[in-house]
Amino acid sequence: MTRHFGIFKFNPDTTPSKINECFTALQSMVGQIPGLLTCEHGPYKSEEGLNEDFTHGFIMTFDSPESRDAYLPHPIHEKVKEIIVPCLERVIVFDFDVNNNN
């Protein structure tokens, strides 16, 4: 399996309604893009304070690195990016393969 996770810092003028729209769009890809198994998301929820002003995050699980690679240029993903990217001040995305053997 491959995990694809990101953290968002939304533009200051992005409304809570628009943030919900962004995550609804992100979640809508599950079941439409082959190999995308799950998408979890939510706002930052820690007293630790190490989020560097990033406010929300997501984690996607793909059945393989190949499925993740096919997702990146997928037309549905490109449409979702049209909704989300204009709302962002910053984004970080990081992928890794799940390996229980380390």
Buried (B, 14 or more C-beta within 10 A) or exposed (E): BBBBBBBBBBEEEBEEEBBEBBBEBBBBBEEEBEBBEEBEBEEBEEEEEEBEEBBBBBEBBBEEBEBBBBBEEBEBBEEBEEBBEEBBEEBEEEBEEEEEEE
